[in-house]
Amino acid sequence: MVAWIAAACDRPDYGKLIAYRLPKDRIIYGPTQIEAMIDQEPTISQQLSLWDQRGSRVIRGNLLVIPIENSFLYVEPVYLIAEEVNIPQLIRVIASYGNRVVMQPSLDEAIKAVFSGIPSVAAGQAATIPSPVQQARPSADALAQVRKEFRQAEEALKRGQWTDFGRAMDDVSKLLGK
């Protein structure tokens, strides 16, 4: 990945672009590489294949690339749709940071697991992936505050309150120092 860009969605900065150019002397994994790591992690791949059987379908949501301090946290929701109901239900959240990939029942648990070394729920162990980038570890207080603001943003999004969503995401951005 050579750059990361986002657009503000709240007033007064609506539409304002924020871009981070990444150093050319380091390899920083992009979404394609992270998706490949998730696919290659045997316990996660096995569990997804098991769920994607007759009568149900697995849908992997959009991979979110979230800057945290001098690195990125990658988060991907996993949904299951039953044949009879046809309504997606969030069943797992996959998170990747540095050389770890984990899958847990919720965003909060996935973030805790990826930063604390808790094994993946899929089969009891998280993947260890060689990382060419030395990653800084964010403080526990910083992560707790980012999680809190991100949850507020998710709740506002569920309620369709776009202004509150924008404010919460702006707070997340400020907490990340960007």
N, CA, C and O of each residue as an XYZ file, in Angstrom:
712
protein
N       0.859     -1.163      0.000
C       0.000      0.000      0.000
C       0.905      1.226      0.000
O       1.868      1.297      0.763
N       0.594      2.173     -0.847
C       1.427      3.366     -0.963
C       0.767      4.607     -0.372
O       1.444      5.596     -0.094
N      -0.566      4.562     -0.177
C      -1.263      5.711      0.394
C      -2.593      5.268      0.989
O      -3.101      4.188      0.687
N      -3.144      6.132      1.845
C      -4.457      5.904      2.443
C      -5.191      7.231      2.365
O      -4.623      8.271      2.699
N      -6.451      7.211      1.927
C      -7.214      8.444      1.773
C      -8.616      8.255      2.343
O      -9.195      7.172      2.255
N      -9.150      9.325      2.928
C     -10.513      9.305      3.468
C     -11.135     10.670      3.225
O     -10.433     11.663      3.032
N     -12.440     10.704      3.237
C     -13.172     11.966      3.084
C     -14.016     12.199      4.322
O     -14.672     11.282      4.816
N     -14.001     13.427      4.823
C     -14.830     13.785      5.969
C     -16.292     13.796      5.536
O     -16.607     14.213      4.422
N     -17.185     13.341      6.412
C     -18.599     13.282      6.047
C     -19.457     14.111      6.993
O     -20.665     13.899      7.089
N     -18.841     15.041      7.682
C     -19.601     15.896      8.588
C     -19.270     17.356      8.324
O     -18.235     17.686      7.745
N     -20.164     18.210      8.760
C     -19.950     19.645      8.582
C     -19.051     20.146      9.684
O     -19.153     19.606     10.785
N     -18.212     21.086      9.511
C     -18.019     21.923      8.342
C     -16.994     21.350      7.346
O     -16.699     21.989      6.336
N     -16.461     20.175      7.616
C     -15.407     19.626      6.764
C     -15.921     18.640      5.723
O     -15.132     17.898      5.138
N     -17.230     18.619      5.483
C     -17.819     17.659      4.555
C     -17.093     17.686      3.212
O     -16.943     18.738      2.591
N     -16.643     16.501      2.776
C     -15.960     16.376      1.487
C     -14.465     16.646      1.535
O     -13.766     16.412      0.549
N     -13.968     17.128      2.646
C     -12.536     17.404      2.776
C     -11.778     16.076      2.768
O     -12.117     15.154      3.510
N     -10.754     15.989      1.925
C      -9.982     14.754      1.803
C      -8.787     14.778      2.745
O      -8.126     15.801      2.924
N      -8.533     13.621      3.339
C      -7.379     13.433      4.200
C      -6.560     12.322      3.562
O      -7.061     11.215      3.362
N      -5.308     12.612      3.242
C      -4.472     11.609      2.571
C      -3.178     11.409      3.345
O      -2.571     12.365      3.826
N      -2.770     10.162      3.455
C      -1.499      9.816      4.075
C      -0.651      9.114      3.025
O      -1.033      8.064      2.510
N       0.479      9.686      2.716
C       1.423      9.014      1.826
C       2.318      8.155      2.700
O       2.871      8.616      3.699
N       2.445      6.918      2.309
C       3.214      5.972      3.119
C       4.649      5.914      2.625
O       4.908      6.148      1.445
N       5.589      5.602      3.521
C       7.000      5.564      3.123
C       7.257      4.499      2.061
O       6.705      3.400      2.115
N       8.099      4.845      1.105
C       8.416      3.923      0.018
C       9.480      2.904      0.404
O       9.666      1.906     -0.293
N      10.174      3.146      1.500
C      11.259      2.249      1.890
C      10.788      1.078      2.758
O      11.597      0.243      3.160
N       9.481      1.013      3.050
C       8.929     -0.095      3.843
C       7.777     -0.727      3.092
O       7.061     -0.055      2.350
N       7.604     -2.014      3.287
C       6.451     -2.698      2.706
C       5.312     -2.613      3.715
O       5.448     -3.034      4.864
N       4.208     -2.073      3.275
C       3.025     -1.972      4.128
C       1.915     -2.734      3.415
O       1.559     -2.415      2.281
N       1.376     -3.736      4.087
C       0.347     -4.568      3.479
C      -0.900     -3.759      3.146
O      -1.347     -2.928      3.936
N      -1.446     -4.010      1.979
C      -2.696     -3.394      1.550
C      -3.833     -4.383      1.700
O      -3.622     -5.512      2.142
N      -5.043     -3.968      1.334
C      -6.219     -4.833      1.480
C      -6.084     -6.181      0.763
O      -6.535     -7.197      1.290
N      -5.483     -6.209     -0.404
C      -5.349     -7.470     -1.144
C      -4.471     -8.460     -0.390
O      -4.803     -9.642     -0.305
N      -3.358     -7.989      0.157
C      -2.478     -8.873      0.917
C      -3.148     -9.359      2.206
O      -2.996    -10.521      2.584
N      -3.881     -8.483      2.873
C      -4.560     -8.881      4.106
C      -5.647     -9.906      3.802
O      -5.788    -10.889      4.529
N      -6.420     -9.686      2.729
C      -7.435    -10.675      2.332
C      -6.779    -12.027      2.065
O      -7.318    -13.066      2.449
N      -5.619    -12.019      1.408
C      -4.907    -13.275      1.130
C      -4.460    -13.936      2.433
O      -4.530    -15.158      2.560
N      -4.002    -13.142      3.400
C      -3.594    -13.704      4.696
C      -4.773    -14.348      5.404
O      -4.643    -15.421      5.992
N      -5.928    -13.685      5.346
C      -7.129    -14.236      5.974
C      -7.483    -15.562      5.301
O      -7.768    -16.548      5.981
N      -7.465    -15.585      3.966
C      -7.796    -16.796      3.218
C      -6.818    -17.932      3.498
O      -7.196    -19.102      3.459
N      -5.562    -17.591      3.781
C      -4.531    -18.608      4.001
C      -4.476    -19.085      5.452
O      -3.806    -20.074      5.751
N      -5.168    -18.397      6.350
C      -5.164    -18.804      7.755
C      -6.070    -20.026      7.879
O      -7.286    -19.900      7.738
N      -5.505    -21.212      8.141
C      -6.276    -22.456      8.079
C      -7.511    -22.509      8.977
O      -8.559    -22.993      8.549
N      -7.406    -22.022     10.207
C      -8.547    -22.142     11.116
C      -9.715    -21.264     10.677
O     -10.874    -21.666     10.781
N      -9.408    -20.073     10.191
C     -10.460    -19.169      9.727
C     -11.059    -19.699      8.431
O     -12.280    -19.756      8.286
N     -10.212    -20.083      7.501
C     -10.671    -20.611      6.212
C     -11.559    -21.840      6.404
O     -12.592    -21.981      5.750
N     -11.147    -22.714      7.298
C     -11.912    -23.933      7.571
C     -13.292    -23.600      8.141
O     -14.294    -24.186      7.732
N     -13.340    -22.659      9.081
C     -14.617    -22.292      9.694
C     -15.547    -21.640      8.676
O     -16.742    -21.935      8.651
N     -15.009    -20.756      7.838
C     -15.832    -20.102      6.818
C     -16.382    -21.129      5.827
O     -17.539    -21.040      5.416
N     -15.567    -22.087      5.448
C     -16.021    -23.139      4.530
C     -17.116    -23.992      5.170
O     -18.073    -24.383      4.502
N     -16.975    -24.275      6.450
C     -17.966    -25.068      7.172
C     -19.325    -24.345      7.203
O     -20.368    -24.959      6.979
N     -19.296    -23.036      7.482
C     -20.534    -22.266      7.527
C     -21.161    -22.109      6.137
O     -22.381    -21.996      6.015
N     -20.336    -22.102      5.104
C     -20.814    -21.854      3.743
C     -21.284    -23.157      3.096
O     -20.885    -23.484      1.978
N     -22.115    -23.880      3.793
C     -22.642    -25.159      3.330
C     -24.077    -24.973      2.858
O     -24.629    -23.874      2.926
N     -24.657    -26.031      2.393
C     -26.043    -26.021      1.950
C     -26.952    -25.502      3.070
O     -26.876    -25.959      4.210
N     -27.797    -24.555      2.729
C     -28.722    -23.999      3.708
C     -28.269    -22.668      4.270
O     -29.067    -21.964      4.889
N     -27.014    -22.301      4.075
C     -26.536    -21.008      4.552
C     -25.436    -20.499      3.626
O     -24.819    -21.255      2.875
N     -25.218    -19.194      3.708
C     -24.211    -18.562      2.857
C     -23.408    -17.575      3.685
O     -23.974    -16.812      4.467
N     -22.095    -17.586      3.519
C     -21.211    -16.660      4.219
C     -20.960    -15.458      3.321
O     -20.677    -15.600      2.131
N     -21.068    -14.277      3.908
C     -20.731    -13.045      3.198
C     -19.674    -12.326      4.025
O     -19.881    -12.023      5.200
N     -18.548    -12.063      3.395
C     -17.507    -11.281      4.056
C     -17.726     -9.817      3.696
O     -17.790     -9.456      2.521
N     -17.837     -8.990      4.714
C     -18.081     -7.562      4.501
C     -16.843     -6.854      3.982
O     -15.817     -7.478      3.710
N     -16.957     -5.550      3.852
C     -15.839     -4.740      3.373
C     -14.707     -4.737      4.398
O     -14.937     -4.624      5.602
N     -13.495     -4.864      3.900
C     -12.315     -4.792      4.761
C     -12.044     -3.326      5.064
O     -11.793     -2.535      4.155
N     -12.094     -2.965      6.342
C     -11.806     -1.597      6.764
C     -10.327     -1.479      7.093
O      -9.775     -2.330      7.790
N      -9.686     -0.438      6.599
C      -8.277     -0.174      6.864
C      -8.248      1.066      7.743
O      -8.531      2.172      7.281
N      -7.903      0.875      9.019
C      -7.994      1.939     10.013
C      -6.591      2.298     10.493
O      -5.899      1.460     11.071
N      -6.166      3.550     10.256
C      -4.841      3.944     10.749
C      -4.847      4.075     12.273
O      -5.735      4.697     12.856
N      -3.831      3.473     12.905
C      -3.639      3.591     14.350
C      -2.164      3.851     14.578
O      -1.312      3.028     14.243
N      -1.876      5.005     15.152
C      -0.510      5.450     15.391
C       0.311      5.296     14.114
O      -0.017      5.937     13.115
N       1.349      4.488     14.099
C       2.207      4.352     12.914
C       1.929      3.077     12.135
O       2.827      2.535     11.491
N       0.701      2.597     12.188
C       0.375      1.344     11.529
C      -1.087      1.340     11.105
O      -1.755      2.375     11.127
N      -1.581      0.155     10.716
C      -2.977      0.003     10.320
C      -3.592     -1.197     11.013
O      -2.944     -2.227     11.200
N      -4.841     -1.048     11.388
C      -5.660     -2.145     11.885
C      -6.633     -2.474     10.762
O      -7.276     -1.577     10.215
N      -6.744     -3.748     10.415
C      -7.649     -4.197      9.364
C      -8.797     -4.957     10.031
O      -8.564     -5.849     10.847
N     -10.031     -4.601      9.683
C     -11.205     -5.220     10.294
C     -12.184     -5.618      9.191
O     -12.469     -4.836      8.284
N     -12.694     -6.856      9.286
C     -13.652     -7.342      8.293
C     -14.776     -8.104      8.985
O     -14.522     -9.094      9.671
N     -16.023     -7.649      8.812
C     -17.147     -8.397      9.385
C     -17.469     -9.633      8.547
O     -17.243     -9.649      7.337
N     -17.995    -10.661      9.198
C     -18.419    -11.884      8.514
C     -19.886    -12.110      8.853
O     -20.267    -12.159     10.022
N     -20.702    -12.247      7.811
C     -22.148    -12.422      7.975
C     -22.554    -13.813      7.503
O     -21.912    -14.403      6.635
N     -23.621    -14.317      8.085
C     -24.202    -15.593      7.675
C     -25.658    -15.345      7.317
O     -26.396    -14.690      8.054
N     -26.060    -15.888      6.157
C     -27.450    -15.764      5.713
C     -28.036    -17.161      5.623
O     -27.536    -18.013      4.889
N     -29.101    -17.386      6.379
C     -29.818    -18.665      6.307
C     -30.730    -18.641      5.093
O     -31.284    -17.600      4.740
N     -30.883    -19.795      4.458
C     -31.679    -19.908      3.239
C     -33.115    -19.429      3.429
O     -33.651    -18.739      2.563
N     -33.737    -19.779      4.534
C     -35.140    -19.452      4.767
C     -35.350    -17.983      5.130
O     -36.380    -17.407      4.779
N     -34.409    -17.379      5.815
C     -34.589    -16.042      6.353
C     -34.105    -14.959      5.389
O     -34.765    -13.932      5.229
N     -32.982    -15.178      4.762
C     -32.376    -14.261      3.802
C     -32.049    -12.891      4.396
O     -32.070    -11.885      3.687
N     -31.746    -12.853      5.697
C     -31.313    -11.624      6.368
C     -29.917    -11.894      6.929
O     -29.735    -12.823      7.717
N     -28.927    -11.085      6.526
C     -27.571    -11.315      7.035
C     -27.491    -11.092      8.546
O     -28.086    -10.160      9.087
N     -26.749    -11.961      9.204
C     -26.523    -11.834     10.638
C     -25.019    -11.823     10.873
O     -24.306    -12.704     10.392
N     -24.536    -10.831     11.609
C     -23.113    -10.741     11.936
C     -22.755    -11.905     12.849
O     -23.307    -12.031     13.942
N     -21.824    -12.766     12.404
C     -21.448    -13.902     13.240
C     -20.015    -13.821     13.750
O     -19.704    -14.375     14.804
N     -19.143    -13.141     13.022
C     -17.752    -13.008     13.447
C     -17.175    -11.708     12.911
O     -17.698    -11.111     11.970
N     -16.078    -11.284     13.541
C     -15.301    -10.148     13.065
C     -13.853    -10.608     12.969
O     -13.290    -11.141     13.926
N     -13.267    -10.395     11.810
C     -11.860    -10.737     11.595
C     -11.057     -9.452     11.759
O     -11.436     -8.403     11.237
N      -9.944     -9.540     12.490
C      -9.064     -8.384     12.671
C      -7.632     -8.808     12.400
O      -7.228     -9.932     12.698
N      -6.878     -7.887     11.829
C      -5.459     -8.145     11.565
C      -4.662     -6.905     11.939
O      -5.041     -5.776     11.627
N      -3.547     -7.151     12.616
C      -2.634     -6.072     12.987
C      -1.243     -6.678     13.050
O      -1.036     -7.715     13.682
N      -0.300     -6.034     12.399
C       1.059     -6.573     12.394
C       1.076     -7.946     11.758
O       0.699     -8.104     10.596
N       1.507     -8.928     12.503
C       1.618    -10.284     11.957
C       0.552    -11.232     12.488
O       0.734    -12.450     12.463
N      -0.571    -10.676     12.975
C      -1.629    -11.510     13.556
C      -2.938    -11.359     12.799
O      -3.282    -10.273     12.332
N      -3.652    -12.451     12.688
C      -5.011    -12.466     12.152
C      -5.853    -13.265     13.135
O      -5.509    -14.395     13.481
N      -6.971    -12.668     13.590
C      -7.859    -13.364     14.530
C      -9.297    -13.232     14.062
O      -9.639    -12.325     13.304
N     -10.133    -14.149     14.523
C     -11.570    -14.089     14.256
C     -12.282    -14.298     15.589
O     -12.043    -15.279     16.293
N     -13.167    -13.348     15.918
C     -13.873    -13.382     17.196
C     -15.350    -13.051     16.963
O     -15.706    -12.573     15.886
N     -16.218    -13.297     17.956
C     -17.655    -13.047     17.801
C     -18.049    -11.568     17.683
O     -19.114    -11.274     17.141
N     -17.227    -10.629     18.171
C     -17.598     -9.212     18.123
C     -16.374     -8.354     17.802
O     -15.235     -8.814     17.880
N     -16.636     -7.100     17.442
C     -15.551     -6.164     17.165
C     -14.679     -5.975     18.392
O     -13.452     -6.013     18.298
N     -15.299     -5.774     19.529
C     -14.551     -5.557     20.761
C     -13.625     -6.737     21.066
O     -12.454     -6.546     21.396
N     -14.158     -7.956     20.953
C     -13.351     -9.141     21.224
C     -12.231     -9.316     20.195
O     -11.129     -9.741     20.542
N     -12.511     -8.992     18.941
C     -11.487     -9.113     17.896
C     -10.341     -8.136     18.142
O      -9.172     -8.489     17.990
N     -10.684     -6.905     18.522
C      -9.637     -5.912     18.799
C      -8.812     -6.332     20.005
O      -7.584     -6.246     19.985
N      -9.492     -6.789     21.063
C      -8.761     -7.261     22.242
C      -7.843     -8.424     21.882
O      -6.691     -8.473     22.314
N      -8.358     -9.354     21.091
C      -7.581    -10.542     20.736
C      -6.370    -10.205     19.885
O      -5.284    -10.738     20.113
N      -6.543     -9.337     18.919
C      -5.434     -9.046     18.011
C      -4.305     -8.296     18.735
O      -3.140     -8.424     18.360
N      -4.645     -7.512     19.773
C      -3.616     -6.771     20.501
C      -3.109     -7.474     21.751
O      -2.045     -7.128     22.265
N      -3.862     -8.464     22.250
C      -3.427     -9.106     23.491
C      -2.904    -10.516     23.295
O      -2.385    -11.115     24.237
N      -3.027    -11.054     22.105
C      -2.515    -12.394     21.861
C      -3.513    -13.498     22.152
O      -3.136    -14.669     22.203
N      -4.802    -13.144     22.349
C      -5.819    -14.172     22.554
C      -5.964    -14.959     21.263
O      -6.028    -14.355     20.192
N      -6.020    -16.278     21.324
C      -6.150    -17.073     20.098
C      -7.463    -16.830     19.384
O      -8.438    -16.364     19.974
N      -7.470    -17.153     18.107
C      -8.665    -17.031     17.283
C      -9.710    -18.044     17.732
O      -9.370    -19.163     18.115
N     -10.984    -17.651     17.685
C     -12.079    -18.533     18.067
C     -12.220    -19.696     17.091
O     -12.642    -20.787     17.475
N     -11.870    -19.463     15.843
C     -12.129    -20.467     14.793
C     -11.660    -21.851     15.189
O     -12.432    -22.805     15.088
N     -10.432    -21.996     15.634
C      -9.966    -23.322     16.035
C      -8.954    -23.236     17.160
O      -8.144    -24.145     17.350
N      -9.001    -22.143     17.906
C      -8.160    -22.071     19.084
C      -6.789    -21.455     18.892
O      -6.008    -21.408     19.842
N      -6.465    -20.976     17.688
C      -5.142    -20.384     17.522
C      -5.144    -19.312     16.453
O      -5.770    -19.462     15.405
N      -4.439    -18.229     16.728
C      -4.327    -17.146     15.746
C      -3.169    -17.434     14.808
O      -2.212    -18.124     15.162
N      -3.275    -16.899     13.622
C      -2.218    -17.084     12.638
C      -1.039    -16.186     12.964
O      -1.225    -15.084     13.479
N       0.153    -16.637     12.676
C       1.339    -15.809     12.763
C       1.860    -15.655     11.351
O       2.266    -16.624     10.709
N       1.842    -14.424     10.878
C       2.222    -14.139      9.504
C       3.478    -13.292      9.530
O       3.522    -12.293     10.248
N       4.496    -13.656      8.774
C       5.698    -12.840      8.773
C       5.377    -11.427      8.314
O       4.718    -11.237      7.293
N       5.837    -10.445      9.059
C       5.557     -9.053      8.727
C       6.843     -8.321      8.402
O       7.777     -8.330      9.204
N       6.909     -7.684      7.234
C       8.108     -6.951      6.886
C       8.178     -5.588      7.561
O       9.194     -4.901      7.453
N       7.119     -5.184      8.253
C       7.069     -3.867      8.856
C       7.099     -4.007     10.373
O       6.330     -4.784     10.940
N       7.972     -3.269     11.027
C       7.998     -3.233     12.484
C       6.852     -2.326     12.927
O       6.827     -1.151     12.562
N       5.916     -2.841     13.697
C       4.714     -2.090     14.043
C       4.774     -1.628     15.495
O       5.166     -2.379     16.388
N       4.375     -0.373     15.710
C       4.281      0.155     17.067
C       2.976     -0.332     17.682
O       1.974     -0.495     16.985
N       2.994     -0.563     18.984
C       1.794     -1.035     19.677
C       1.104      0.144     20.359
O       1.715      0.808     21.197
N      -0.166      0.421     20.014
C      -0.866      1.534     20.649
C      -1.140      1.251     22.127
O      -1.218      0.094     22.542
N      -1.284      2.313     22.911
C      -1.540      2.145     24.342
C      -2.955      1.610     24.560
O      -3.836      1.784     23.717
N      -3.155      0.961     25.697
C      -4.471      0.396     26.029
C      -5.514      1.497     26.169
O      -6.656      1.324     25.745
N      -5.131      2.639     26.764
C      -6.070      3.759     26.920
C      -6.496      4.301     25.562
O      -7.674      4.586     25.349
N      -5.542      4.446     24.643
C      -5.858      4.957     23.307
C      -6.819      4.012     22.592
O      -7.774      4.457     21.957
N      -6.568      2.718     22.695
C      -7.443      1.740     22.050
C      -8.839      1.749     22.658
O      -9.831      1.652     21.936
N      -8.922      1.863     23.968
C     -10.226      1.880     24.637
C     -11.041      3.086     24.178
O     -12.240      2.968     23.925
N     -10.399      4.234     24.073
C     -11.108      5.437     23.644
C     -11.534      5.329     22.179
O     -12.644      5.731     21.831
N     -10.667      4.791     21.315
C     -11.011      4.605     19.906
C     -12.186      3.636     19.785
O     -13.111      3.878     19.010
N     -12.155      2.539     20.550
C     -13.259      1.569     20.535
C     -14.574      2.226     20.952
O     -15.614      1.999     20.334
N     -14.519      3.042     22.006
C     -15.723      3.715     22.505
C     -16.314      4.619     21.419
O     -17.514      4.566     21.149
N     -15.479      5.440     20.806
C     -15.970      6.356     19.774
C     -16.462      5.586     18.553
O     -17.456      5.970     17.937
N     -15.771      4.498     18.199
C     -16.179      3.705     17.041
C     -17.543      3.057     17.299
O     -18.380      3.005     16.398
N     -17.773      2.561     18.525
C     -19.079      1.986     18.871
C     -20.183      3.039     18.778
O     -21.287      2.752     18.317
N     -19.875      4.263     19.222
C     -20.857      5.344     19.123
C     -21.177      5.627     17.657
O     -22.331      5.872     17.305
N     -20.157      5.594     16.810
C     -20.367      5.809     15.375
C     -21.246      4.696     14.799
O     -22.156      4.967     14.015
N     -20.978      3.452     15.182
C     -21.789      2.331     14.697
C     -23.245      2.473     15.116
O     -24.147      2.228     14.315
N     -23.483      2.867     16.365
C     -24.850      3.038     16.859
C     -25.565      4.153     16.090
O     -26.727      4.004     15.713
N     -24.869      5.268     15.861
C     -25.469      6.373     15.106
C     -25.788      5.923     13.682
O     -26.820      6.297     13.124
N     -24.911      5.131     13.103
C     -25.134      4.625     11.749
C     -26.365      3.730     11.710
O     -27.177      3.839     10.792
N     -26.515      2.849     12.693
C     -27.681      1.965     12.758
C     -28.986      2.758     12.868
O     -30.012      2.361     12.316
N     -28.932      3.893     13.592
C     -30.127      4.724     13.772
C     -30.341      5.685     12.600
O     -31.360      6.371     12.533
N     -29.374      5.732     11.677
C     -29.488      6.639     10.539
C     -29.230      8.093     10.908
O     -29.673      9.005     10.210
N     -28.513      8.305     12.007
C     -28.194      9.664     12.453
C     -26.821     10.049     11.909
O     -25.797      9.866     12.567
N     -26.830     10.581     10.703
C     -25.589     10.830      9.961
C     -24.719     11.903     10.606
O     -23.493     11.807     10.559
N     -25.317     12.906     11.197
C     -24.529     13.963     11.837
C     -23.776     13.387     13.032
O     -22.587     13.651     13.207
N     -24.474     12.597     13.859
C     -23.820     11.970     15.014
C     -22.739     10.997     14.566
O     -21.672     10.912     15.173
N     -23.032     10.259     13.485
C     -22.032      9.342     12.931
C     -20.781     10.123     12.526
O     -19.664      9.732     12.862
N     -20.973     11.218     11.808
C     -19.845     12.040     11.362
C     -19.041     12.585     12.518
O     -17.810     12.585     12.481
N     -19.737     13.056     13.560
C     -19.036     13.579     14.744
C     -18.203     12.485     15.417
O     -17.050     12.709     15.787
N     -18.801     11.302     15.570
C     -18.082     10.201     16.226
C     -16.863      9.788     15.405
O     -15.800      9.517     15.962
N     -17.016      9.739     14.082
C     -15.862      9.365     13.247
C     -14.797     10.454     13.274
O     -13.603     10.163     13.200
N     -15.236     11.724     13.382
C     -14.285     12.819     13.515
C     -13.506     12.679     14.820
O     -12.299     12.917     14.865
N     -14.223     12.284     15.895
C     -13.559     12.053     17.174
C     -12.548     10.914     17.083
O     -11.459     10.993     17.653
N     -12.915      9.856     16.363
C     -11.990      8.742     16.150
C     -10.745      9.255     15.432
O      -9.622      8.923     15.811
N     -10.948     10.055     14.409
C      -9.842     10.616     13.631
C      -8.922     11.449     14.519
O      -7.698     11.340     14.441
N      -9.533     12.287     15.368
C      -8.741     13.120     16.272
C      -7.955     12.261     17.255
O      -6.790     12.541     17.536
N      -8.588     11.223     17.774
C      -7.906     10.335     18.714
C      -6.712      9.648     18.081
O      -5.708      9.371     18.737
N      -6.844      9.381     16.794
C      -5.752      8.725     16.084
C      -4.667      9.714     15.702
O      -3.641      9.331     15.141
N      -4.892     10.990     16.004
C      -3.884     12.008     15.747
C      -3.752     12.352     14.283
O      -2.685     12.777     13.838
N      -4.796     12.178     13.545
C      -4.729     12.421     12.098
C      -5.640     13.557     11.734
O      -5.732     13.923     10.562
